[in-house]
Amino acid sequence: MVGSHADIDLGAEFTAQYGNNGPQSLWANSNMSPRFPDAARIWSADWRSHSGQRLDGAMAIDPSALGMLLRATGPARLPDGTELSADNAADTTATAPRRPGDTAPGPAPGRPAPHGRRAGAVR
């Protein structure tokens, strides 16, 4: 979600530990804390900032589990038209973002692209 910002205060300890890394403004850094609830609150706030929609919660799923889910539900179409299926989920979400030239915008040139555009298709 390029250009969005999670307007959320996770407290002084979180800010002291992770604030310099931009977890509320850089999607790739949004899960720096080992506390999943912190990342989930950032993702939910970021989505609200981006879309105006309030989420009930957030979840994370590893590429293999996403493949199994897509095998049961059928493929999903990404915003760019790419089909995300059980057969390509692991490669698309774990490998493709690290291919040369697939970088995230912002202050960290060369950083792998965030998975947000892929995750957004599986709502």
Contacts in CASP RR format, 6 or more apart in sequence:
PFRMAT RR
TARGET T0000
AUTHOR 0000-0000-0000
METHOD contacts of the structure
MODEL  1
MVGSHADIDLGAEFTAQYGNNGPQSLWANSNMSPRFPDAARIWSADWRSH
SGQRLDGAMAIDPSALGMLLRATGPARLPDGTELSADNAADTTATAPRRP
GDTAPGPAPGRPAPHGRRAGAVR
1 27 0 8 1.000
1 46 0 8 1.000
1 47 0 8 1.000
1 49 0 8 1.000
1 50 0 8 1.000
1 116 0 8 1.000
2 105 0 8 1.000
3 50 0 8 1.000
4 46 0 8 1.000
4 47 0 8 1.000
4 49 0 8 1.000
4 50 0 8 1.000
5 24 0 8 1.000
5 25 0 8 1.000
5 46 0 8 1.000
5 49 0 8 1.000
6 24 0 8 1.000
6 25 0 8 1.000
6 30 0 8 1.000
6 41 0 8 1.000
6 42 0 8 1.000
6 43 0 8 1.000
6 45 0 8 1.000
6 46 0 8 1.000
6 49 0 8 1.000
7 24 0 8 1.000
7 45 0 8 1.000
7 49 0 8 1.000
8 24 0 8 1.000
8 41 0 8 1.000
8 42 0 8 1.000
8 45 0 8 1.000
9 15 0 8 1.000
10 33 0 8 1.000
10 38 0 8 1.000
10 41 0 8 1.000
10 42 0 8 1.000
14 33 0 8 1.000
14 38 0 8 1.000
17 33 0 8 1.000
18 29 0 8 1.000
18 32 0 8 1.000
18 33 0 8 1.000
21 29 0 8 1.000
21 32 0 8 1.000
22 29 0 8 1.000
23 29 0 8 1.000
23 30 0 8 1.000
23 31 0 8 1.000
23 32 0 8 1.000
23 33 0 8 1.000
23 38 0 8 1.000
23 42 0 8 1.000
24 30 0 8 1.000
24 42 0 8 1.000
24 45 0 8 1.000
24 46 0 8 1.000
26 104 0 8 1.000
26 106 0 8 1.000
26 107 0 8 1.000
26 108 0 8 1.000
27 46 0 8 1.000
27 104 0 8 1.000
27 114 0 8 1.000
27 116 0 8 1.000
28 104 0 8 1.000
28 108 0 8 1.000
28 111 0 8 1.000
28 112 0 8 1.000
28 114 0 8 1.000
30 39 0 8 1.000
30 42 0 8 1.000
30 43 0 8 1.000
30 46 0 8 1.000
31 38 0 8 1.000
31 39 0 8 1.000
31 42 0 8 1.000
31 60 0 8 1.000
33 39 0 8 1.000
36 60 0 8 1.000
39 58 0 8 1.000
39 60 0 8 1.000
40 57 0 8 1.000
40 58 0 8 1.000
40 59 0 8 1.000
40 60 0 8 1.000
41 58 0 8 1.000
43 58 0 8 1.000
44 54 0 8 1.000
44 55 0 8 1.000
44 57 0 8 1.000
44 58 0 8 1.000
47 53 0 8 1.000
47 55 0 8 1.000
48 54 0 8 1.000
48 55 0 8 1.000
61 69 0 8 1.000
63 89 0 8 1.000
63 90 0 8 1.000
63 93 0 8 1.000
63 94 0 8 1.000
64 89 0 8 1.000
64 90 0 8 1.000
66 89 0 8 1.000
66 90 0 8 1.000
66 93 0 8 1.000
66 122 0 8 1.000
67 85 0 8 1.000
67 86 0 8 1.000
67 89 0 8 1.000
67 90 0 8 1.000
68 86 0 8 1.000
69 122 0 8 1.000
70 76 0 8 1.000
70 84 0 8 1.000
70 85 0 8 1.000
70 86 0 8 1.000
70 89 0 8 1.000
70 122 0 8 1.000
71 86 0 8 1.000
74 85 0 8 1.000
74 86 0 8 1.000
75 83 0 8 1.000
75 84 0 8 1.000
75 85 0 8 1.000
75 86 0 8 1.000
76 83 0 8 1.000
76 84 0 8 1.000
76 85 0 8 1.000
76 121 0 8 1.000
76 122 0 8 1.000
77 83 0 8 1.000
77 84 0 8 1.000
77 121 0 8 1.000
78 84 0 8 1.000
78 117 0 8 1.000
78 118 0 8 1.000
78 120 0 8 1.000
78 121 0 8 1.000
79 117 0 8 1.000
79 120 0 8 1.000
79 121 0 8 1.000
80 117 0 8 1.000
82 92 0 8 1.000
84 92 0 8 1.000
84 93 0 8 1.000
84 118 0 8 1.000
84 121 0 8 1.000
84 122 0 8 1.000
92 118 0 8 1.000
93 115 0 8 1.000
93 118 0 8 1.000
96 102 0 8 1.000
97 112 0 8 1.000
97 113 0 8 1.000
97 114 0 8 1.000
97 115 0 8 1.000
98 112 0 8 1.000
101 110 0 8 1.000
102 112 0 8 1.000
102 113 0 8 1.000
103 109 0 8 1.000
103 110 0 8 1.000
103 111 0 8 1.000
103 112 0 8 1.000
103 113 0 8 1.000
104 110 0 8 1.000
104 111 0 8 1.000
104 112 0 8 1.000
104 113 0 8 1.000
104 114 0 8 1.000
END
